Amino acid sequence: MTDKILKYLELMNDIYTVSTCLGLKTFVWGGFAVDILYGELTRDHGDLDCFTGNPVENIYELKSKYEVLGYSVNYLDDFWMMQIEKGDVHATFNTVKNVVEIAHWHHAGPHGTVFFPYNWLDEEPNAFYDSTVYTCGVKLAWL
């Protein structure tokens, strides 16, 4: 396992810890979600894609928690998107809201929304190597 992948696994743990501390859930989607659901790494990764509940409402708390852990934090107002970075690893967080059990995933802020059943998302976290992480779930990952 490469040093960079180990850093991404640490990043996943940090995301889980920060989210849990703030009473939020952050879900991994994209390439890492496929690997997590598959149960092992299948390739190298260049980023970590996430969506989280209410990041706009919690941006100051999120920013503070991640900065304490050594991450630089950038929030893109136009896209309701938060980015964190430490060294050569980074994650991007889009917004997801649960509206009457329908997930509203704002992948580009007000410029693009994907709707799907909220229960597609993991209800319980996954163990992935030495990390704990929620994913977008099998149904959404395989679309």
C-alpha positions as CSV (number, residue, x, y, z in Angstrom):
1,M,0.0,0.0,0.0
2,T,1.4,3.4,-1.0
3,D,2.1,6.2,1.4
4,K,-0.5,8.3,-0.4
5,I,-3.2,5.6,0.1
6,L,-2.3,5.4,3.8
7,K,-2.8,9.2,4.0
8,Y,-6.2,8.8,2.3
9,L,-7.2,6.2,4.9
10,E,-6.1,8.6,7.6
11,L,-8.2,11.3,5.9
12,M,-11.2,9.0,5.9
13,N,-10.8,8.5,9.7
14,D,-10.5,12.2,10.2
15,I,-13.6,12.9,8.2
16,Y,-15.5,10.2,10.2
17,T,-14.3,11.7,13.5
18,V,-15.0,15.3,12.7
19,S,-18.5,14.5,11.2
20,T,-19.4,12.3,14.2
21,C,-18.2,15.0,16.6
22,L,-20.5,17.5,15.0
23,G,-23.5,15.1,14.7
24,L,-23.2,14.9,10.9
25,K,-22.8,12.1,8.4
26,T,-20.3,12.4,5.6
27,F,-20.6,9.9,2.7
28,V,-17.9,8.9,0.3
29,W,-18.8,8.5,-3.3
30,G,-16.8,8.0,-6.5
31,G,-13.8,5.7,-6.9
32,F,-13.1,5.2,-3.2
33,A,-16.8,4.3,-2.5
34,V,-16.5,1.5,-5.1
35,D,-13.3,0.2,-3.4
36,I,-14.9,0.4,0.0
37,L,-18.0,-1.5,-1.1
38,Y,-15.8,-4.0,-2.9
39,G,-13.8,-4.5,0.2
40,E,-10.3,-3.7,-1.1
41,L,-8.3,-1.2,-3.0
42,T,-8.6,-1.7,-6.8
43,R,-6.5,1.2,-8.0
44,D,-4.7,4.4,-7.0
45,H,-6.8,7.4,-6.2
46,G,-6.1,11.1,-6.8
47,D,-8.9,12.5,-4.5
48,L,-11.7,11.7,-2.1
49,D,-15.2,12.7,-3.1
50,C,-17.8,13.2,-0.3
51,F,-21.1,14.7,0.4
52,T,-22.2,15.7,3.9
53,G,-25.4,16.9,5.5
54,N,-25.6,20.7,6.2
55,P,-22.0,21.8,5.5
56,V,-23.2,25.3,4.8
57,E,-24.9,25.6,8.2
58,N,-21.8,24.0,9.9
59,I,-19.0,25.5,7.9
60,Y,-17.4,27.4,10.8
61,E,-17.4,24.3,13.0
62,L,-16.1,22.1,10.2
63,K,-13.4,24.6,9.3
64,S,-12.2,24.8,12.9
65,K,-12.1,21.0,13.5
66,Y,-10.2,20.3,10.2
67,E,-7.7,23.2,10.8
68,V,-6.9,21.8,14.2
69,L,-6.0,18.5,12.4
70,G,-3.7,20.3,10.1
71,Y,-5.9,20.7,7.0
72,S,-6.3,23.8,4.9
73,V,-10.0,24.5,4.3
74,N,-11.6,26.3,1.4
75,Y,-15.3,26.9,0.9
76,L,-16.7,27.7,-2.6
77,D,-19.8,29.8,-2.0
78,D,-21.0,29.5,-5.6
79,F,-21.1,25.7,-5.4
80,W,-21.8,25.1,-1.7
81,M,-18.7,23.0,-1.7
82,M,-16.0,22.6,0.9
83,Q,-12.4,21.4,0.1
84,I,-9.8,20.3,2.6
85,E,-6.2,19.5,1.9
86,K,-3.2,18.3,3.8
87,G,0.0,17.6,1.9
88,D,-0.7,15.6,-1.2
89,V,-4.2,14.4,-0.2
90,H,-7.5,16.3,-0.5
91,A,-11.2,15.8,-0.2
92,T,-14.2,17.7,-1.7
93,F,-17.5,17.9,0.1
94,N,-20.8,18.6,-1.6
95,T,-24.1,19.1,0.2
96,V,-26.8,16.4,0.7
97,K,-30.1,17.1,2.4
98,N,-32.8,14.7,3.5
99,V,-36.2,16.1,2.5
100,V,-39.0,13.7,3.3
101,E,-36.6,10.7,2.8
102,I,-35.5,11.9,-0.6
103,A,-31.8,12.8,-0.8
104,H,-31.1,16.1,-2.5
105,W,-27.4,15.9,-3.5
106,H,-26.3,19.3,-4.6
107,H,-23.2,18.3,-6.6
108,A,-22.8,21.8,-8.0
109,G,-24.6,23.9,-5.4
110,P,-27.7,25.5,-6.9
111,H,-26.5,24.6,-10.4
112,G,-27.2,20.8,-10.2
113,T,-29.1,18.4,-8.0
114,V,-29.4,14.7,-8.0
115,F,-32.4,13.1,-6.3
116,F,-32.5,9.5,-4.9
117,P,-34.0,7.6,-2.0
118,Y,-32.2,8.7,1.2
119,N,-32.2,5.1,2.4
120,W,-29.7,4.2,-0.4
121,L,-27.0,5.8,1.7
122,D,-25.2,3.7,4.3
123,E,-27.0,3.5,7.6
124,E,-24.0,2.1,9.4
125,P,-20.3,2.9,8.7
126,N,-18.0,0.5,6.9
127,A,-14.7,-0.8,8.1
128,F,-12.1,-0.3,5.4
129,Y,-8.6,-1.3,6.3
130,D,-8.0,0.7,9.4
131,S,-10.7,3.3,8.6
132,T,-14.3,3.8,9.4
133,V,-16.4,5.4,6.7
134,Y,-19.9,5.9,5.3
135,T,-20.4,5.5,1.6
136,C,-23.1,6.6,-0.9
137,G,-24.3,2.9,-0.8
138,V,-24.3,0.2,-3.3
139,K,-27.3,1.4,-5.3
140,L,-26.0,4.9,-5.9
141,A,-22.4,3.7,-6.4
142,W,-23.4,1.3,-9.2
143,L,-25.6,3.8,-11.1
